[in-house]
Amino acid sequence: MSRLVQIRPTQGAAPEPPASTGIADTAEIADAIPGAPRVYLETLGCQMNEADSAVIMGQLRASGYVRVADPAAADVILLNTCAVREKAEERVYGRTSQLLRHRKQRPGLVFGITGCMAEHLRDKVQQHAPHIGLVAGPDSYRRIGDLVDRAREGERVIDVQLDKNETYDGLDGVPEDDGVSGQISIQRGCDKFCTFCVVPYTRGRERGVAPREVLRAAHQLAGRGYKEIVLLGQTVNSYAWEDVSFAALLRALVQVDGIERIRFTSPYPVDFSDELIEVMGAEPKICPYVHLPAQSGSDPMLTAMKRGYTRAELLTLVVKLRAAMPDLAISTDLMVGFCGETEADHRDTLSLMHEVRFDQAFMFRYSDRGITYAARKLSDDVPGDVKGRRLQEVIDLQELHTRASHQARVGRREQVLISGLSRRGDRQIGRTPSFHTVLLPLGTGLPGTTIEVTITGTTGHSLIAD
């Protein structure tokens, strides 16, 4: 037995208050605390950015700040940013320019940029966005209260120093979520250095969060009534802490009472050990859903990207995963137009899609990120119109596979964890263990309730249970 299983959180602690289910709650707090400085925090990016926003807000709340839902009511506007996708920098400048109008009514309004984009912007804000008074990187959140205070006093504050030891041990965030599914960051940074990726440069080298801290967070979420936890990491299944592996961590987490489902994202194909696959298949709390970033179906492209696996190895992994979890749903990331990609390489990606039949995919075209190996050493030589055409072909094929994945579940009985209301408010929504969204009639059950339903239809991207 792994020694991790012996780890227990401190006993006898007082129960946690109910979790906030959104910033409407904090707006009420703002009204109840006259004179407290108000923060509008907007997250642009992935789940890691969302988890970081919770840490930022936890630290700011400890420093006396309250969160508001309306930027017009804020004393401080923060954008927590991602640098991974195309035109991220332009998006940040564009959004801050939109928000700048609020300074007419609040002349002392402070603008700040946090997150992965901070490193890119530190030498550019004076020229391109002089209204931004704070630039804070992903390892500065422990100090964010002081940094914001200094910016409000008129200082231009830039803190983007990466810290190889920072994992935010002991800090509790204030999430903006549904109160049903909670996120736990178990790893920060990345050591893979894929040639197209900025993460090792913007988030630093890989380091795991102590198992005791992960378990503390899981027990805390369970005590607040959460039913599902999502483990986050740039390459989450490469997690290691001394002799504790990701598989051992999962074995400990499934023992947390009150937590019914465990998911994780994003794993790296190379780091699926046989032990991990065995645990995934053996533990019913671990959801039969895997986000498996393929990026390409072409061996020359995978080599140029320095992904560390071949097409054949990826397909073998898919076979192993499906053998361990027969109801497994698989999503992926697919990139078109990487440096040197030929029509033959593109056809290999399409054929990989045909062979695997991914349930969902995040699809995008390669863009030069400036500081990566590809940007410095390779030629971005695929014309823009060719990238666009290839991307559309990938999207069209994935649309067929996604619709077929949903249609195949019509008539089945599914366990659905209810999470809240649909965007229109005319239905409740929930998710199956395989991460398919289900639309339910109003009044079906309270959020956090798991019910068994028969799937009666599909919109093509969601399931329907009437």
Stockholm file with secondary structure:
# STOCKHOLM 1.0

chainA/1-466         MSRLVQIRPTQGAAPEPPASTGIADTAEIADAIPGAPRVYLETLGCQMNEADSAVIMGQLRASGYVRVADPAAADVILLNTCAVREKAEERVYGRTSQLLRHRKQRPGLVFGITGCMAEHLRDKVQQHAPHIGLVAGPDSYRRIGDLVDRAREGERVIDVQLDKNETYDGLDGVPEDDGVSGQISIQRGCDKFCTFCVVPYTRGRERGVAPREVLRAAHQLAGRGYKEIVLLGQTVNSYAWEDVSFAALLRALVQVDGIERIRFTSPYPVDFSDELIEVMGAEPKICPYVHLPAQSGSDPMLTAMKRGYTRAELLTLVVKLRAAMPDLAISTDLMVGFCGETEADHRDTLSLMHEVRFDQAFMFRYSDRGITYAARKLSDDVPGDVKGRRLQEVIDLQELHTRASHQARVGRREQVLISGLSRRGDRQIGRTPSFHTVLLPLGTGLPGTTIEVTITGTTGHSLIAD
#=GR chainA/1-466 SS CCGGGGCCCCTTCCCCCCCCCSHHHHHHHHHHSTTCCEEEEEECSCHHHHHHHHHHHHHHHHTTCEECSCGGGCSEEEEEECCSSTTHHHHHHHHHHHHGGGGGTCTTCEEEEEETTHHHHTTTHHHHCTTEEEEECTTCGGGHHHHHHHHHTTCCEEECCCCTTCCCTTCCCCCCSCSSEEEEECEESCSCCCTTCCHHHHTCSCEECCHHHHHHHHHHHHHTTCCEEEEECTTGGGCEETTEEHHHHHHHHTTSTTCCEEEEECCCGGGCCHHHHHHHHHCTTBCSEEECCCBCSCHHHHHHHTCSCCHHHHHHHHHHHHHHCTTCEEEEEEEESCTTCCHHHHHHHHHHHHHHCCSEEEEEECCCCSSSHHHHHSCCCSCHHHHHHHHHHHHHHHHHHHHHHHHTTTTCEEEEEEEEECTTSSSEEEECTTCCEEEECTTSCCTTCEEEEECCEECSSSEECC
#=GC SS_cons         CCGGGGCCCCTTCCCCCCCCCSHHHHHHHHHHSTTCCEEEEEECSCHHHHHHHHHHHHHHHHTTCEECSCGGGCSEEEEEECCSSTTHHHHHHHHHHHHGGGGGTCTTCEEEEEETTHHHHTTTHHHHCTTEEEEECTTCGGGHHHHHHHHHTTCCEEECCCCTTCCCTTCCCCCCSCSSEEEEECEESCSCCCTTCCHHHHTCSCEECCHHHHHHHHHHHHHTTCCEEEEECTTGGGCEETTEEHHHHHHHHTTSTTCCEEEEECCCGGGCCHHHHHHHHHCTTBCSEEECCCBCSCHHHHHHHTCSCCHHHHHHHHHHHHHHCTTCEEEEEEEESCTTCCHHHHHHHHHHHHHHCCSEEEEEECCCCSSSHHHHHSCCCSCHHHHHHHHHHHHHHHHHHHHHHHHTTTTCEEEEEEEEECTTSSSEEEECTTCCEEEECTTSCCTTCEEEEECCEECSSSEECC
//
